Every structure is written in C-alpha cells, then in structure tokens.
Amino acid sequence: MRNNRRVAVVGGGVIGLSVAWVLAEAGHAVVLVDLAPGRGASWVAGGMLAPVTESWPGEEHVLALGSASLAGWPAFAARLCQAGGDPGLRTEGTLAVALDAADAATLDVLAGYLRDRGRAVERRTGRELRALEPGIGPRVRSGLSVPGDLAVDNRSLLVALHSAAKRAGVEFVAERARSVRGGAVELTDESTVECAVAVIAAGAWSGGLHPALAALVRPVKGEILRLRARPGALPVPTRTVRAHVESRPVYLVPRTGGELVLGATQYEAGFDAEVTAGGVRDLLADAGQVLPGIAEYALVECAAGLRAGSRDNLPLIGWLEPGVLAATGHHRNGLLLAPVTADAVLAILRDEEPPAAVRAADPARFATGGTR
C-alpha cells in the first residue's frame, strides 16, 4: 500500500542517513534502501568541516553553501547527541600550511580571496605554527590559521545517525536499488519499494539510478590512511592541518584516542576502489614533511572511497521529476553539507523555499546542458 507521506531514501551514507532521520523526525514515513548503510565513501572520509580552507576563486556558490551548512553544524551535532549519539565534533580549527614558495603563493591567493569576502583568516610564520602545533616540521615555512573550521569523527557520526534514524522510525531495506522513478524504487532482487517521493542520495552510484543524473554525477576515487600514535611518539595535533606539498594537497585530521587520518589522493578512475601502493607512498611522504613525527606512528588502516563528483563541484539538491528528488553530487563535502541538505529536502517536501544558499544547487541549472 502506498502512503502519501512515505518517502524512500536511496543511499545510506551521511547524506542519506541525515535526510532519512530529519524527515522521520518531521513526521514522514521513511524507508531507507541500502545494502550496507553507514559504509561507503562516508566511512573513509577525513571528517573536515572546512568550507573556508576548501574554497577557491570562482567557486563562490560552493563557499556560500558550505558556510551555511557549517553554521548549522553545532545545533545539528547537539540534536544528534540527544537522538543517536555523540558525533565527535571538534572546534579547534584548521591550519593551512605551505612548504615552499609556490605553495605559499597558493595560500596567499586563498587568504586574499577569503579576506575580500569577510572571512576570518590569520597569517602565521613557520615559528608561530610550531608554537601552536609542536609536531609541525621545520620545512613548513608559513601558513594560515582558520579558527572557524570544524571537524567531526565520521565513523561516530555515521553510527549516531543510524541509531537516530532507527529511533525515529526509519525502516531499513538491505538491498541495492536498480532504478528510481516517480512513485517507486526498483531493487536488484526484482522487488519494488513504493513511495510518494524517492530521494536519490546514493553518492557516486546515483548516476546509474535515474537518466537525469547519468551525465551529472561521476565517481572520484580518494585514498585515506589511519595512523595511531605509539607510546613515546609525539602526540597527534589538536587542529586539522592542511598542506600543499609541491602543489599536492594533503590533510591530517586528529581523532580522539591518538589516531590521525591522512588524505586524500584524488583520481578519475571510474569505480575502482582498490588502494594503490603509490597512493599510500605519496600520502605518507607528503604528510611526513608536514609532521615528521608520524614516522613513529602505527599504520592501522588503508582504504579508498568513491566520492560523488559533479560538473561544477556543487551538489544536486532538488526535483528531477515529479516524485523524484536528488540529494547527491557532494564530492569532498558530504559530511559538511549533511545538515543543509537534510533541511533543504524537508523544505522542498513541504513546498517551502529551501535555504537561500541551496538554490544554486538545483539540478535545473544543467537543464540546457551547460555548466556554471
């Protein structure tokens, strides 16, 4: 039997779980379709909530959307603590550092761009950076302090969202979706989940679920490492540290318990999710120049995830056809954009205007085949 308020959410990563939880708490009957909810790219994410240090000239809409979601993260995390568990939100901020003149010039461009938009950044010398984080190595020559950026423990977040969604009454269907159309989600076992609205939040796999997404969402491979400080080694930093090492980006995100997440390589490699020896080598080599002390850490995990890339680095949030909504294409910013995406989907289902920053993410921007 079809329920006029029943919503099927396809995808159980951070976006799908957040949407399902928020809709269920708002009174919708929600079914979430995913063979392994809480895994996928969200499970191997770094956990940075950093729209400022991720921003770049020409991506003003991306910065606006990320900033809007960041502003809602403390309340989102507090609500989740009550509903499902502690997501491990960290408020110490980010250090963006450079090792040579070219990398320092990149940071200069970023600093000027952010200052022009009224964003808080503070220039730091190498000595000042080492006073903040003693583990930073002598090759680091300068950097920026971005106190407003946050970070979250992605795995704690996923566990909390899964628990909150179950408590809110979300029904979980452990199966893969084959296609989505208005009123139904067709599964690979030949069964069908009927609904009033289907929300496609299947990350990199979204493009295969609806023809409107086929040319708009692609997989982008990223590899991450997880390290643990051993006895006698320098402790992990208290802040997220982002760096450019010979123009290659690398980030180091602390976790409680002495763990450190390193990432991320980025490849256009289709649906290849194997970790490569070269990727591990490059991450360790680049991160070791930023924090030399990690040479004494234990390497506890190597993993790869497939992010959902879009043409213009903005997600796709909005109607594809009557009865089918998209909430996908978040690329590196799935964790960051979870609160604003969930709120936007709820607003759209209520026939209300979504948050202003979300309007640029409407899939209709590609209706004529162009890119922003």
HELIX and SHEET records of a PDB file:
HELIX    1   1 VAL A   14  GLU A   25  1                                  12    
HELIX    2   2 GLY A   40  TRP A   43  1                                   4    
HELIX    3   3 PRO A   51  GLU A   54  1                                   4    
HELIX    4   4 GLU A   60  ALA A   83  1                                  24    
HELIX    5   5 ALA A  101  ASP A  116  1                                  16    
HELIX    6   6 GLY A  126  LEU A  132  1                                   7    
HELIX    7   7 ASN A  154  ARG A  167  1                                  14    
HELIX    8   8 GLY A  203  GLY A  208  5                                   6    
HELIX    9   9 PRO A  211  LEU A  213  5                                   3    
HELIX   10  10 ALA A  277  VAL A  290  1                                  14    
HELIX   11  11 PRO A  292  GLU A  296  5                                   5    
HELIX   12  12 HIS A  331  ASN A  333  5                                   3    
HELIX   13  13 GLY A  334  LEU A  349  1                                  16    
HELIX   14  14 ALA A  356  ALA A  361  5                                   6    
HELIX   15  15 PRO A  363  PHE A  366  5                                   4    
SHEET    1   A 6 GLU A 171  VAL A 173  0                                        
SHEET    2   A 6 ALA A  29  VAL A  33  1                                        
SHEET    3   A 6 ARG A   6  VAL A  10  1                                        
SHEET    4   A 6 VAL A 197  ILE A 200  1                                        
SHEET    5   A 6 VAL A 324  THR A 328  1                                        
SHEET    6   A 6 LEU A 316  GLU A 321 -1                                        
SHEET    1   B 2 MET A  48  LEU A  49  0                                        
SHEET    2   B 2 LEU A 150  ALA A 151 -1                                        
SHEET    1   C 8 GLU A 122  THR A 125  0                                        
SHEET    2   C 8 SER A 142  VAL A 146 -1                                        
SHEET    3   C 8 THR A  94  ALA A  98 -1                                        
SHEET    4   C 8 THR A 240  VAL A 245  1                                        
SHEET    5   C 8 ARG A 248  ARG A 255 -1                                        
SHEET    6   C 8 GLU A 259  GLY A 263 -1                                        
SHEET    7   C 8 ARG A 218  ARG A 228 -1                                        
SHEET    8   C 8 ALA A 298  GLY A 309 -1                                        
SHEET    1   D 3 ALA A 177  ARG A 181  0                                        
SHEET    2   D 3 ALA A 184  LEU A 187 -1                                        
SHEET    3   D 3 THR A 192  GLU A 194 -1                                        
END                                                                             
